[in-house]
Amino acid sequence: MVVDEMLIQSLQAEDILTESMAESVMAEQTSQKRSWRLLLLLPKRGPKAFSSFCSALKDTEQPHLCDLLLQCPQTDLSEARIEVQSPVRSPLPHPTQEVIPAKRPRTLESMEVSLDTDSPITTPVSPCSHEFYLSHYQQSYQMNSSPRGLALVISNVAFDPLAAPDLDLRKGGEVDDEVLRKVFTELDYIVTVQRNLTAQDMRLCIESFSRRPEHRTMDSCVVCLLSHGVDGAVYGTDGQLLQLDWVFETFDNAHCPLLQNKPKMFFIQACRGEDMDCGVEQIDGPMRTCSPSCEQVDAGREGQGDASLIQRGDMGKPRIKLPQRSDMICGFASLKGQNICTAAMRNTKRGSWFIQDLNTVLRLQAKDTHLADILVQVNGRIKQREGHAPGTAYHRCKEMSEFTSSLCKDLFFYPKHETHNHYVQLPD
């Protein structure tokens, strides 16, 4: 059962639920908990509660559940059948369904539609303790600056119908960029959100961001790209592709020297192919009865140690060389492999699975968990998710996120911990 605002509002309109009851239901953090809370309340709400509940299920396009209730022989259905046969139809669209065009030659990200309805959590980011900082800071990336760094979020929601007729409106995408803005602001980043950019404007925006002089005095940076996509690229609103390898190159040690040896984080919410992951049946383990929500050749001479990594500067002083690209970590919403490139899942009202779970784990675990382990936890949460779209090909569809990393240390955010009162003066 999908317990969302539409269903709750319908029950409120019939005076089945009071405002405080509705708030208590929607305050639950998972769809399953909201369902249990509602089902505990309904039997106590009078003789009309059953018929109103059936009508609400019909109004929110869950007639299969209503049919199951009406088939129950223990239920007095005389009033319920009258109510259900002529329900008051809500003018609001069902928030978990999106029309899929018949032809999608380039991307199937309309399939992103998810039907689990967990709302993005807004629990404040848990603070890091001073004791934890003292026990970890020497082995991890320096994260003392305040702000911790700059963050850029590019979110393409609406696409040019003439230039990109095959790219649908990304309903729910605006939820994702707001979720990212809030969580990274709480993690002490200065966040810039840009919406609906062409591929060329995305390029210019990213180049400008990478050259900002404030990077010199900050300890990290974040880049989030949310759009339709294919393997290795994301779409601008004009239907042109921005190559992800170019994005990574823009922040590498050669092109962005102000961020050398500093962690650079990327989060990509986009499809990487057109394959829908329908999942496979688990054979081993417990049964699940319901859906949850170029390297230089060594000189070969002993005694030189790391001399091959040192280059003499103009004054004869040794200068340490860096790899072309290092200290990066990138989380992807969907998989890429030799034989599989999958679509990402997005709820048209709640936002994408990947961003929802990234937000949740950051808020709850960033206080004492490094980013690579945070992304492992995100993977674990997404592994448990299933699409909920009864009667469609997307019912019980799956998704699997992944990440790549060239980090050389643990990356902790140390949220809300001011180590040396090291504040950065930003230009107006």
N, C-alpha and C positions, 0 to 999 in steps of 0.2 A: 504494500500500500504506500502511495506517495502522499504524505501529509505535508501540504504546503499552504501558503497564505490563502489561496483560492478556496481550498476545502474548509479551512478554519473560518474564513470570512462568511462562507455560506452557512455554516453552523451558527455563527454569531447572529447573522441576519434573521435566523429562525428562533433566536433566543434560547438555543440549546447550550451555547457556551457563553459565559460572561467574559468581559475583557480580560480580567485577571487569569481566568482559565486558559484563554487563548494565548496569553503571553507565557504562561507556564509550559504549554505544549511546545511553542515555537522556541523557547529558550533551551530545549534539549539539543545536544550537540550532534546527534546522529538521527537519521531517518527512522531507524528501528526504535530508538528511545522515544521519539515523538509519537510513533504509532502506539507504543505501549501506554504512554501517558494519556493519549486520547481514548484508547479503548478502556482504560480504567475509569475515565470520567463519564463516558456515555451511559452506562447502565444506571447511573444515579441522576439522570437529567430528565426524567419524566416520560410519559407514555408516547410523546411525539418524537422522542430522540431517535428511535430506530428508523422511522420513515424519513426524517430529515437527513439522517446519515446516508441512507440509500440515495436520496436525491442529490446530496453533495457528491457522492461517488460518481453518479451519472454526469453531473455538471463538470467534473474534473476529468472526464474521459477515462473513468475506471469502471466501466459497466460490467466487466468480467467479475469484479469483486461483488458488485451488487447482485449479479445473477447467482453467485455462490451463496450469498445470504438468503436470497429468496427461495433457494432450493432446500433450505434447512427445514426439516419437518417440525422441529420444536418451536418454531417462531410463529407468532400470530402475524400474518401477512395481510390481513384484510385492508388495513389502512395504507400499509406500505406499498401495495401494488397500485393503488390509486395514485399515490404521490409520484411513484416512479414512472408511470406511463405518461404523465404530462408534467415533466419537471420544468422549472424556470431555468432557461438556459442562460448561463453567464456570458456577457459580451466579451469577457477577457479571454485571450488565447491561453491554451494549456502551456504552462511554462517549460515543460520538459519535452516538447515535441517540436520539430522543425521540418518544414516541407522539403523533401529531397527532390530536386529536379530530375527529370528522366535521363538527362544526358550530362555527365560530368567528365569531360575528356581529360582535364588536367589534375584535378584534385577532388578527393571525396571528403573534405573536411566538414561538410555538412554532417557527415557521420560522427563528428565529434560529439553530437548530441548525446548527453548522458541522462540517464533517468534516475540515478540516485540523486537525492535532493538535499544532501548535507549543505548547510549554509557555511560560508567562510566564517571561521571563528574570529572573534575580536578580543579574545582574552589578551590582556597586556603582555608584552614580551617579558618573560621572567628574567630578573636581574642576575648577573654573575656575582658571586661572592668574592670578597677580597682574598680569602684563603685559596679559592680555586685559581684565581689569577696568579698568586704568588707561586703556586705549585706547578704552573704550566707555561708561564710567559717566556722562560728561557729556551724552551724547546719548540716554540711555535712562532709563526709570523708576528712581527711587531704590529700591534693594533692599539696604539696609544693616542693617536690623533683624535681630536674632536672638532669637527666631524670625522668619522672613520674614513670617509671618502665621498666621492660623487657617484650617483647612480643615474643611469639613463634608461627610461622605459619607452620603447616605441611600440605602439599598439595600433595595428590596422584592423578596423572594424568594418568600415563601409568602403566598397570598391567601386571604381568607375564602371557603370553599366555598359558604356560604349567601348572603353579600352579593355575592360576585363569582364566580359559578359558571363564567363564561366566561374567567376569567383563570387560566392554568395556572401551576403551580410553575415558577419560573425557575431550572431546574437549571443550576448553574455560576455563578449570580449571586453566590454567596458568595465565589467565587474573585476576582471583580472587585473587591469592596470591600476585600478583604485586599490585593490588588495595589496599589490606590490608597493604602491606608493606609501601606504600606511605602514606596512611591516618594516620596510627599509628606513623610513623616517624614524620609527621607534628604535631601530638598530643604529641610529645616529649617522644616517647618510643624508646628503642633500640630494633630493630626488627631482629629476626633470622628466615630465611625461609629455610625449609627443604622439599625437594621434593622426592616423590616416595620411601617411606620407607616400609619395611615389618612390620608386626604387632610387631615383637620382636624389631626391630629398632625404631619403634615409642615409644614403652615402654621405651627403654633405653634413647632415646632422651628426653622424658618427665621427667623421673626420674632425669636425669642430669640437666635439666632446673630447676626443683623444688628445687634442692640443691645448686643452685648458690649463693655464699655468698653475691652478690650485692643486693639480695632481702632485706637484713637487713637495708640498707640505702635508699631504695626506697619505694614509697607509694602505689604501686599497681602492678598487673601483668595481662597479657593478654595471652590466649591460643586459637588458632584457628585451627580447624581440618576440612579439606576439603577432602572428599573421597566418594566412594560408602558406603552405610550403610544399617543397619536394625534397628529395634527397640532396642535401648540401646547399640548399638555398631557401630563401623566404621571398614571398611576393610583396611588391609595392602595390599601392592602390591602382596603379596604371597597368597591372598585369605583367610588369617586368620583374625579373628576378634579381635579388641581391645575394651574391655568393657568400656563404658563411666563412669560407676560407679567407676571403678578403677582409672580413670583419676581424678575425683573429689576427691576421697580419697587421692590421692597423694598430693593434695594441702590443705587438711583439717588441722585443728588446731593441731592435733596430729603428722601428718607426715611432715608438713611444718611450723615449729614454727616461721621462719623468716617472714612469711606473716600473722601471727595472727593479727586479728583486722584490716587488710588491705583488700581492695576490690580485689577480684579475678574474672576476666571476662573470659567467655568462649563463643565461637561462633562456632556452628557446622553446616557446610554446607554438608548435606548428607541426603539421603532418610531414612525414618524410617519405611518403609513398601513398598508394591507393589501396593497400591491402587492409581489410578489416580483420582484426584478430578475434575470431569466434571462440577462441579458447579450446581446451581439450579436457576430457574427463579425467579427474584424478583417480588413479587406480590404487596407489598405496596410500595409507593414512585414513583418517576419519572421513566419513561421508558428510557432504554438506547438503542439507535439505532445503536451504533457502538462499536467496541472493543477498549479500551484504550491501548494505550500501557499497748532410753528407759527412761522414766521419773520417778524419785524417788517419792514415796508417801510422801505427806506433813506430817511432824511430828505432826501437829495438835495443836501446842502450840502457843498461842499469845505471842507477845513481842520479838520473835526471828528474825523477819524481814527477811533479806536475809542471815541469818547465814548459811543456808543449802548450799549456793553457795560459802562458804569460806572454804578453806582447809588450815591448819596450815603447814607452811614450816619448814625446819630443825631448823631455829633460832626462831621459835615461832611467826614469822610475818605472817599476813594473806595473803593468795594468792588467787586471784580471779580465779574461774574456768570458763572455756568456754565450750560451746557445742562442740561436736565432729566436727561439720561442720557448718560454718557460713560465712557470708560476701562474698557470691558467687552470681553471676548472670550468667545465660546461655541463649543465644539466639539460637533457633533452626530454621532451614530453613523450616521445615515441621511439621505437627501435629502428635501427638500420643494421642490416646484415647482408650477407652475400645473396641470400635467397628470400629476404623479407625486408620490406620497408613499409611501415605501418602508419595508419591514421591515428591522430590524437583525438581524445574525447573531450567534448565541451558541453556543459549544461547551458541551455539557452537563457537561463535566469540566474544560476548560481556561479557560472564561470567554469573554467576547465578543471579537470581532475588534478592535473599536475600542479597548477598554481594553487589550487585549494590545499593540497597536501603539503606543498612547500611552505605555504603560509602557516599551516597548523604546526608543522614540526619546528619551524624557526621560532615561533612564539613560545612553544613549550620546552624546546630542547637546546636552543642556542646558548643558554646560560652555561652549559658545561659539555657541549658536544661539538666536535670540529665538523667543518662543512662536509667533508667526504662521508662521514658517518650520518650526517643529517640526510644526505641524498640517498644513502642506503636505506634509511628509514622511510623516505618518500617512496622508493621503489617497493618496499614491503607493503606500504599502505595501498599503493596503486594496484599491486598484484591481487589484493583482496577485493578490489572494486569490480562491479558488474553493471552493465547498462540495464536500465529498466524501461523497456518499451514493448509491453505485451502486444502481440499481434503484428510486430514488425520484424524485419531481418536483424535489427540492432538489439533485440532483447537478449540479455545476458552476454553482450559483447564484452571483450576484454581490452586492456591496454597494458603496455609495459614500458616504463620509462628507463632511462639509462644515463650515465654520465661518463665523461672522459676527464682525465686530470694529468697535469704536469706539475702539480704542486710539489714542493720540495720539503715542506714542513706541515705540521698541523695548522689549520686555519680556524681560530676561534674568534668570535665577534666580541666577546667580553661585554655583553650588553649592559648599559647603564652603570658601567664601572669607569670611574675617572681615575686614571693611574697617576699621572703627573700634572693634572690640570693643564694639559697641553692643548690650548685652544688655538684655532686658526682664524686669523682675521681675513674675512672674505671681502672683496670689493663690492660696492653697492651696485 
